[in-house]
Amino acid sequence: MNGQNKVSGVVLAGGLARRMQQQDKGLILFDNRPLVSYALAALAPLTDTLVISANRNQELYRGFGYPVISDASANFDGPLAGILAALQTAPAGILLTAPCDSPFVRTEHLQKLLRALHGSSADIAVAFDGERLHPVFAAIQTHLRDDLKDYLLRGERRLQTWFRQHPLMEVDFSATPEIFANINTPVELQALQSRG
């Protein structure tokens, strides 16, 4: 398999989690497991290299057995900054991304993104639930790293705006929109625990 067909993965765990009382979301327990462990388990079978993007508690994240990378700046610039850091270290031709706070996404869902990208001329394949995009679930050609760096240097931060500047494939998950349920507040954590 050549480098173009290999896949790097990143779990995005670099946010401030303001609505979660600034707890580090990836380390919060869901069904007695840290949230980040669900994303790692979903990504690991599909990736040749896998990293965690985290801007605090790096030592705790290293305990999961994967390299930990941080944003270039200490400004908590959002998911695009974590994606850029991953693109800049990814040795493979494709970067597969997932957030640390969506415990219901599984390997087969992420595999669907990869299949869609391989079967198209798109630069990015992104999850679409029938109503809206879920841009932190994406497969991205790593040659876009310099373009993304320039975008962030211009002060831009919107993930979907950057995606739409490139050939984009929206991958249909309208049959299973519930897999994208994510945890932003203690109330959502409670509600999803009881659902799980």
C-alpha positions as CSV (number, residue, x, y, z in Angstrom):
1,M,0.0,0.0,0.0
2,N,1.5,3.4,-0.9
3,G,1.4,6.5,1.2
4,Q,-1.5,7.9,-0.8
5,N,-3.7,5.0,0.3
6,K,-2.7,5.0,3.9
7,V,-4.8,6.7,6.5
8,S,-3.8,8.8,9.5
9,G,-6.4,9.4,12.2
10,V,-6.9,12.1,14.8
11,V,-9.3,12.4,17.8
12,L,-10.1,16.1,18.4
13,A,-10.0,16.7,22.1
14,G,-8.5,20.2,22.2
15,G,-11.5,22.4,23.1
16,L,-12.2,24.4,26.2
17,A,-15.6,22.8,26.9
18,R,-17.0,26.0,28.2
19,R,-20.5,24.5,28.5
20,M,-19.1,21.5,30.4
21,Q,-17.8,23.7,33.2
22,Q,-14.4,23.6,31.4
23,Q,-14.0,19.9,32.3
24,D,-11.8,18.1,29.7
25,K,-14.5,16.3,27.8
26,G,-12.4,13.5,26.5
27,L,-11.6,12.4,30.0
28,I,-15.2,12.5,31.3
29,L,-16.6,9.0,32.0
30,F,-19.5,7.7,29.9
31,D,-20.6,4.2,30.9
32,N,-17.5,3.9,33.0
33,R,-15.1,4.7,30.1
34,P,-13.4,8.0,29.2
35,L,-15.2,9.5,26.3
36,V,-12.0,9.7,24.2
37,S,-11.7,5.9,24.3
38,Y,-14.8,5.5,22.1
39,A,-13.3,7.6,19.3
40,L,-10.0,5.8,19.6
41,A,-11.7,2.4,19.3
42,A,-13.6,3.6,16.3
43,L,-10.6,5.0,14.5
44,A,-7.9,2.5,15.4
45,P,-8.9,-0.4,12.9
46,L,-8.9,2.1,10.0
47,T,-5.7,4.0,10.5
48,D,-2.0,3.4,10.0
49,T,-1.1,6.1,12.5
50,L,-3.4,7.7,15.1
51,V,-2.9,10.7,17.3
52,I,-4.9,12.7,19.9
53,S,-5.2,16.4,19.5
54,A,-5.3,17.9,23.1
55,N,-4.3,21.3,24.5
56,R,-4.4,20.3,28.2
57,N,-3.9,17.2,30.3
58,Q,-1.5,15.9,27.6
59,E,0.0,13.4,30.1
60,L,-3.4,11.9,30.8
61,Y,-4.1,11.5,27.1
62,R,-0.7,9.9,26.5
63,G,-1.9,7.2,28.9
64,F,-4.2,5.9,26.2
65,G,-1.1,4.8,24.2
66,Y,-1.2,7.2,21.3
67,P,1.0,10.3,20.5
68,V,-0.6,13.6,21.7
69,I,-0.3,16.7,19.6
70,S,-1.3,20.3,20.4
71,D,-2.4,23.4,18.4
72,A,0.3,25.7,17.1
73,S,-1.1,28.5,19.2
74,A,-2.4,28.6,22.8
75,N,-5.6,30.4,21.8
76,F,-7.9,27.4,21.6
77,D,-8.7,28.2,17.9
78,G,-11.3,25.5,17.4
79,P,-11.3,22.2,15.6
80,L,-9.6,23.5,12.5
81,A,-6.5,24.2,14.5
82,G,-6.4,20.6,15.7
83,I,-7.0,19.3,12.2
84,L,-4.1,21.5,10.9
85,A,-1.8,20.1,13.6
86,A,-2.8,16.6,12.6
87,L,-2.4,17.3,8.9
88,Q,1.1,18.7,9.5
89,T,2.2,15.5,11.3
90,A,0.2,12.9,9.2
91,P,2.4,10.7,7.2
92,A,-0.5,9.3,5.2
93,G,-2.4,10.7,2.2
94,I,-5.7,10.9,4.1
95,L,-6.6,12.2,7.5
96,L,-9.7,10.7,9.2
97,T,-11.1,12.9,12.0
98,A,-13.5,12.3,14.9
99,P,-14.3,14.3,18.0
100,C,-13.8,13.0,21.5
101,D,-17.4,13.5,22.7
102,S,-19.6,11.3,20.4
103,P,-19.6,7.9,21.9
104,F,-22.0,6.2,19.5
105,V,-19.9,6.5,16.3
106,R,-18.3,3.2,15.4
107,T,-15.7,2.0,13.0
108,E,-18.2,1.1,10.3
109,H,-19.5,4.7,10.2
110,L,-16.0,6.1,9.8
111,Q,-15.2,3.5,7.1
112,K,-18.2,4.9,5.2
113,L,-16.4,8.3,5.0
114,L,-13.2,6.6,3.7
115,R,-15.1,4.6,1.1
116,A,-16.9,7.7,-0.1
117,L,-13.6,9.6,-0.5
118,H,-11.9,6.8,-2.3
119,G,-14.8,6.5,-4.7
120,S,-14.9,10.1,-5.7
121,S,-12.7,12.9,-6.9
122,A,-13.4,15.0,-3.8
123,D,-10.7,16.3,-1.5
124,I,-12.9,16.0,1.6
125,A,-15.7,13.6,2.6
126,V,-17.9,14.8,5.4
127,A,-20.7,13.3,7.4
128,F,-24.2,14.7,6.6
129,D,-27.2,13.5,8.7
130,G,-29.9,14.6,6.1
131,E,-30.3,18.0,7.7
132,R,-26.8,19.3,8.5
133,L,-23.1,18.5,8.2
134,H,-21.1,17.1,11.1
135,P,-17.8,18.6,10.0
136,V,-15.7,17.1,12.7
137,F,-16.4,13.7,11.1
138,A,-14.4,13.9,7.9
139,A,-11.8,12.2,5.7
140,I,-9.5,14.9,4.3
141,Q,-6.7,14.7,1.7
142,T,-3.5,15.7,3.5
143,H,-2.3,17.8,0.6
144,L,-4.7,20.5,1.9
145,R,-2.4,21.2,4.9
146,D,-0.9,24.4,3.4
147,D,-4.2,25.7,2.2
148,L,-5.7,25.2,5.7
149,K,-2.6,26.9,7.3
150,D,-3.2,30.0,5.1
151,Y,-6.9,30.0,5.9
152,L,-6.2,30.1,9.7
153,L,-3.4,32.7,9.3
154,R,-6.1,35.0,7.7
155,G,-8.0,34.7,11.0
156,E,-10.7,32.4,9.6
157,R,-12.1,29.7,11.9
158,R,-15.2,28.3,10.3
159,L,-14.8,24.6,9.5
160,Q,-17.7,24.4,7.0
161,T,-16.5,27.5,5.1
162,W,-13.1,26.0,4.6
163,F,-14.6,22.7,3.5
164,R,-16.7,24.3,0.9
165,Q,-13.7,25.9,-0.7
166,H,-12.7,22.4,-1.9
167,P,-14.3,19.5,-3.8
168,L,-16.5,18.2,-1.1
169,M,-18.5,14.9,-0.8
170,E,-21.4,14.9,1.6
171,V,-21.8,11.4,2.9
172,D,-25.3,10.4,3.7
173,F,-26.0,9.2,7.3
174,S,-29.7,10.2,7.2
175,A,-30.6,6.7,8.3
176,T,-28.6,6.9,11.5
177,P,-28.5,10.6,12.6
178,E,-28.6,9.6,16.3
179,I,-24.9,8.3,16.1
180,F,-23.8,12.0,16.1
181,A,-25.2,12.7,19.5
182,N,-22.5,14.5,21.4
183,I,-21.9,15.7,24.9
184,N,-21.6,19.4,25.5
185,T,-23.2,19.9,28.9
186,P,-23.7,17.9,32.2
187,V,-27.4,17.6,31.3
188,E,-26.6,16.0,27.9
189,L,-24.2,13.6,29.6
190,Q,-26.9,12.5,32.0
191,A,-29.5,12.1,29.1
192,L,-27.1,10.0,27.0
193,Q,-26.0,7.9,29.9
194,S,-29.6,6.8,30.4
195,R,-30.1,6.3,26.7
196,G,-27.0,4.1,26.4
